[in-house]
Amino acid sequence: MSFPATFAAQGLNVYAGDVHAVQDVSVSFAAGQLSAVIGPNGAGKSTLLRGMLGLTPLHGGAVELLGRPLASWLRTERARQLAYLAQTEGLPADARVRDVVALGRGAGEWKWGLFPVRPWSAEDEAAVLDAMTRTDTLAFAERRVSELSGGEAQRVALARALAARPHFLILDEPTNHLDLAYALDVMRYLRAEVRRGVGVIAVLHDLNLAARADWLVLLHGGRVLAAGTPRQVLTPHNVQTAYGVQVEVVQAGDRLVLVPVE
Ligand SMILES: Nc1ncnc2c1ncn2[C@@H]1O[C@H](COP(=O)(O)OP(=O)(O)OP(=O)(O)O)[C@@H](O)[C@H]1O
């Protein structure tokens, strides 16, 4: 039986505190695609992702993972399919890098403080090694998180998410606080995941990084202002409407570049 290889929401409404932060939003993110959620501060990007992930209650609408209602998935199955890297997530400063990445396997979780949920396996070992190789973090596997630069720590957080070998990888501002080189590194790692068939969904503030995605969702005031390819979404009109900034959109090689003109 075939099923849609998507993580999708239909008519979603989510409140953040008293704020109706996500209003009647319908979106569909495909596996094997790099999607970016963009929009000005407060547009509802984080709330949309948290609502889709079941981390905050919905006030209407439905979420489907691979064609099945999200609520019908077992918690453990769902955790295997969806890896989430939150915006403000800190890593345990005293922990060793390798142990932090291993947390992504979930095997180290203890039930009632008595015994591990499941024993550590050769597959867990291989997944951790693979995730560290793909994020170039093996070189500092034995260091403590407190001994890393911001960019290195971000790669470790990414490695932990990849260690779960998820179908969809959801990241809230993965390039935040990173310099240009590190930000491009992260985009390169994400693109490599997409080539392996993972659906990557990232909240991005830098529209020139977002222009590298396959699919964009532009939120404004809790609603979808535009969705489509970068060429369809990143128009001067849409950017002016969402951000109130006049831009020129320039073609540079096979990419779009946005230049503010005020
Ligand atoms: N815990 C909360 N209590 C009250 N209002 C909230 C809360 N969290 C978010 N909001 C409000 O909900 C709206 C959407 O917030 P959200 O964090 O989803 O936006 P965002 O697009 O991710 O913003 P940013 O780019 O600044 O991270 C904003 O108006 C915000 O002020």
The ligand as an SDF file (V2000), in Angstrom:
LIG
                    3D

 31 33  0  0  0  0  0  0  0  0999 V2000
    4.1920   31.4800   25.8840 N   0  0  0  0  0  0  0  0  0  0  0  0
    3.6130   32.4860   25.2130 C   0  0  0  0  0  0  0  0  0  0  0  0
    2.6840   33.2830   25.8020 N   0  0  0  0  0  0  0  0  0  0  0  0
    2.0870   34.2820   25.1280 C   0  0  0  0  0  0  0  0  0  0  0  0
    2.3330   34.5620   23.8320 N   0  0  0  0  0  0  0  0  0  0  0  0
    3.2380   33.8200   23.2100 C   0  0  0  0  0  0  0  0  0  0  0  0
    3.9410   32.7450   23.8480 C   0  0  0  0  0  0  0  0  0  0  0  0
    4.7860   32.1710   22.9510 N   0  0  0  0  0  0  0  0  0  0  0  0
    4.6300   32.8800   21.8110 C   0  0  0  0  0  0  0  0  0  0  0  0
    3.7130   33.8620   21.9550 N   0  0  0  0  0  0  0  0  0  0  0  0
    3.2500   34.8160   20.9150 C   0  0  0  0  0  0  0  0  0  0  0  0
    2.7480   34.0600   19.8250 O   0  0  0  0  0  0  0  0  0  0  0  0
    3.1200   34.6570   18.5920 C   0  0  0  0  0  0  0  0  0  0  0  0
    3.9020   33.6420   17.7390 C   0  0  0  0  0  0  0  0  0  0  0  0
    5.1090   33.3170   18.4070 O   0  0  0  0  0  0  0  0  0  0  0  0
    6.1690   32.3190   17.7490 P   0  0  0  0  0  0  0  0  0  0  0  0
    7.2450   32.1430   18.7550 O   0  0  0  0  0  0  0  0  0  0  0  0
    5.4650   31.1420   17.2240 O   0  0  0  0  0  0  0  0  0  0  0  0
    6.6730   33.2080   16.5250 O   0  0  0  0  0  0  0  0  0  0  0  0
    7.9800   32.9940   15.6350 P   0  0  0  0  0  0  0  0  0  0  0  0
    7.5600   33.2840   14.2330 O   0  0  0  0  0  0  0  0  0  0  0  0
    8.5860   31.6830   15.8990 O   0  0  0  0  0  0  0  0  0  0  0  0
    8.8790   34.1860   16.1920 O   0  0  0  0  0  0  0  0  0  0  0  0
   10.4840   34.3850   16.2500 P   0  0  0  0  0  0  0  0  0  0  0  0
   10.9460   34.5160   14.8470 O   0  0  0  0  0  0  0  0  0  0  0  0
   10.6110   35.6820   16.9940 O   0  0  0  0  0  0  0  0  0  0  0  0
   11.0800   33.2140   16.9800 O   0  0  0  0  0  0  0  0  0  0  0  0
    3.9020   35.9080   18.9530 C   0  0  0  0  0  0  0  0  0  0  0  0
    3.0180   37.0010   18.9330 O   0  0  0  0  0  0  0  0  0  0  0  0
    4.3850   35.6460   20.3570 C   0  0  0  0  0  0  0  0  0  0  0  0
    4.5400   36.8470   21.0690 O   0  0  0  0  0  0  0  0  0  0  0  0
  1  2  1  0
  2  3  1  0
  2  7  2  0
  3  4  2  0
  4  5  1  0
  5  6  2  0
  6  7  1  0
  6 10  1  0
  7  8  1  0
  8  9  2  0
  9 10  1  0
 10 11  1  0
 11 12  1  0
 11 30  1  0
 12 13  1  0
 13 14  1  0
 13 28  1  0
 14 15  1  0
 15 16  1  0
 16 17  2  0
 16 18  1  0
 16 19  1  0
 19 20  1  0
 20 21  2  0
 20 22  1  0
 20 23  1  0
 23 24  1  0
 24 25  2  0
 24 26  1  0
 24 27  1  0
 28 29  1  0
 28 30  1  0
 30 31  1  0
M  END
$$$$
